[in-house]
Amino acid sequence: MHPDLFSIGPFTLHTYGLFVAVGFIAGILITIKLGKSAGIDSNSILDMGFIIILTGIIGSRLVYIIIKLPEFIAHPMDVFKIWEGGLVFSGGLVAVVIVMLIYVKKHKYNIRTIGDLWSPAAAIGQSIGRIGCFCAGCCFGKPTDVPWAVTFSHPHTVATYDIPIHPTQLYSSLSSLIIFGILLFINSKKKFEGQVFLCFLILHSTARLFLEQFRGDSRGVGITDELTLTQLIAIVILFSSVTALFVFMPRKKK
């Protein structure tokens, strides 16, 4: 675990922030390449990228604050310490979708085309960003005795200290990388606009529901004893996406 790469005077390069930034950059570069085939120029993609990054961070952080509200009430200045980890992807996703609906309406884009365009970027961005989570120790797993368990012993870790736990950050990183590959394949074979985006929502939500059972960090106030806020968001997104997929799927005429 390496939460801090180096420090020069008052400046410290945090590993978490670095990987999140690299994830955003990788996503934008991939989207620029995919945008050429969709007839969308790079300047428009950069504009959308800036909006997505800003909205995604705000939405992700807001849900994290809600999950751990008592801690932030006790230490309100910690709200701004995103370099220590604490971004809930599902919260950022919902915020981005809402803001992009407004953006595409204003600029007369097809929302389903834009969703398809940015979905692979979201997957690869999360895959890279989760490595930053692993370096910071956030989003850690439950204690376990599996052979691939990891033990965090760095004094700055926020993970369970000196106990073998599930490397849930790496689970999430690997699942997002697999989703990225699947989305690229679907994009090359898609039957209708919006198919890639809906498949991303279905795959991401399914993976999140599965991986959530291995999380050992505080999940905040649960909806029930077995259902966390993050899982509830994932269930809503999954149900809505599967429904939309059946609605928009082209029907073969007899």
TORVEXKE-724581 format. One record per residue (C-alpha): x negated, y, z negated. Coordinates in steps of 0.02 Angstrom, whole numbers, padded with zeros to 5 digits, always signed. Layout:
// TORVEXKE-724581
XYZ;...
//
This chain:
// TORVEXKE-724581
+00000+00000+00000;-00068+00171+00049;+00058+00309+00008;-00069+00446+00045;-00195+00436+00187;-00304+00583+00138;-00302+00755+00058;-00387+00917+00109;-00366+01048-00026;-00180+01066-00063;-00132+00971+00095;-00097+00784+00084;-00053+00675+00232;+00079+00554+00170;+00089+00387+00259;+00278+00383+00253;+00294+00551+00339;+00165+00503+00469;+00255+00344+00521;+00424+00430+00526;+00347+00563+00640;+00267+00430+00751;+00435+00341+00761;+00521+00500+00819;+00387+00535+00949;+00395+00357+01016;+00584+00369+01028;+00578+00532+01124;+00447+00467+01247;+00550+00311+01282;+00708+00415+01304;+00620+00531+01427;+00573+00378+01531;+00750+00307+01524;+00823+00479+01559;+00746+00484+01732;+00857+00342+01791;+01009+00427+01712;+00971+00592+01799;+00935+00688+01638;+00781+00798+01638;+00649+00795+01503;+00688+00971+01439;+00866+00920+01399;+00803+00764+01311;+00682+00868+01207;+00824+00984+01158;+00930+00837+01106;+00782+00759+01019;+00757+00911+00909;+00942+00910+00860;+00939+00723+00827;+00783+00733+00719;+00848+00876+00613;+01023+00804+00595;+00958+00629+00564;+00845+00684+00422;+00982+00788+00340;+01112+00650+00354;+00993+00513+00297;+00936+00615+00148;+01113+00665+00099;+01172+00484+00085;+01015+00439-00013;+01051+00582-00134;+01230+00520-00155;+01169+00343-00190;+01048+00405-00324;+01144+00557-00382;+01106+00540-00570;+00919+00540-00535;+00931+00697-00428;+01040+00785-00555;+00903+00755-00684;+00765+00809-00561;+00847+00925-00431;+00683+00978-00348;+00654+00797-00296;+00789+00825-00164;+00655+00900-00051;+00521+00765-00077;+00561+00663+00077;+00377+00619+00098;+00399+00499-00049;+00533+00403+00047;+00720+00409+00032;+00809+00413+00201;+00962+00304+00229;+00969+00264+00415;+01158+00235+00419;+01189+00408+00347;+01079+00488+00479;+01164+00387+00616;+01338+00448+00568;+01278+00628+00557;+01192+00618+00727;+01347+00545+00812;+01457+00685+00744;+01337+00824+00797;+01303+00747+00967;+01489+00737+01002;+01493+00926+00986;+01333+00947+01089;+01386+00839+01237;+01556+00922+01245;+01473+01092+01254;+01349+01039+01388;+01473+00927+01481;+01377+00764+01464;+01457+00593+01454;+01445+00543+01270;+01434+00358+01313;+01289+00389+01433;+01197+00489+01300;+01230+00353+01172;+01155+00223+01288;+01006+00335+01320;+00958+00361+01138;+00998+00190+01065;+00832+00106+01108;+00744+00259+01035;+00839+00240+00871;+00788+00057+00859;+00603+00083+00893;+00599+00237+00784;+00670+00141+00637;+00551-00004+00669;+00400+00111+00657;+00472+00215+00515;+00501+00062+00406;+00314+00030+00405;+00301+00199+00320;+00428+00137+00192;+00315-00013+00159;+00164+00099+00134;+00260+00212+00014;+00340+00066-00079;+00519+00129-00058;+00665+00020+00000;+00582-00126-00090;+00650-00301-00115;+00703-00415-00255;+00580-00524-00351;+00546-00687-00261;+00426-00834-00251;+00427-00854-00062;+00253-00876+00015;+00260-00707+00103;+00306-00608-00053;+00208-00447-00082;+00150-00368-00244;+00136-00179-00262;+00001-00125-00383;-00037+00054-00327;-00007+00179-00469;+00101+00289-00355;+00216+00151-00297;+00403+00168-00322;+00425-00020-00298;+00437-00148-00437;+00261-00145-00509;+00147-00298-00508;+00285-00425-00471;+00301-00527-00309;+00450-00459-00211;+00531-00475-00039;+00446-00361+00091;+00616-00294+00145;+00536-00148+00235;+00448-00269+00352;+00607-00371+00374;+00694-00213+00432;+00549-00161+00543;+00545-00330+00630;+00734-00338+00652;+00734-00162+00728;+00594-00211+00848;+00696-00362+00904;+00850-00252+00926;+00745-00131+01030;+00697-00272+01149;+00877-00333+01162;+00939-00157+01200;+00813-00133+01341;+00875-00296+01418;+01058-00246+01399;+01018-00076+01474;+00953-00159+01632;+01110-00268+01647;+01246-00159+01572;+01422-00167+01645;+01489-00001+01581;+01432+00162+01503;+01420+00149+01315;+01381-00036+01312;+01203-00012+01250;+01259+00107+01112;+01396-00009+01051;+01279-00158+01052;+01154-00057+00952;+01285-00016+00821;+01340-00198+00811;+01163-00268+00799;+01103-00137+00676;+01254-00154+00561;+01243-00344+00563;+01058-00339+00521;+01090-00212+00383;+01225-00319+00302;+01109-00469+00304;+00953-00379+00241;+01044-00283+00105;+01057-00442+00000;+00867-00442-00019;+00852-00261-00077;+00791-00236-00255;+00794-00046-00269;+00940+00045-00347;+01088+00047-00227;+01181+00180-00324;+01362+00166-00378;+01435+00014-00291;+01607+00009-00213;+01627-00158-00302;+01507-00272-00395;+01457-00352-00230;+01479-00207-00106;+01362-00057-00097;+01397+00109-00011;+01271+00063+00125;+01359-00102+00157;+01527-00015+00166;+01460+00105+00299;+01387-00042+00395;+01554-00136+00389;+01651+00015+00453;+01526+00042+00594;+01525-00143+00639;+01714-00159+00644;+01735+00001+00744;+01598-00048+00868;+01665-00223+00901;+01839-00150+00929;+01771-00019+01049;+01670-00150+01143;+01828-00249+01181;+01922-00091+01229;+01791-00029+01352;+01736-00197+01422;+01785-00203+01608;+01922-00329+01645;+01908-00439+01799;+02053-00419+01917;+02137-00577+01978;
//
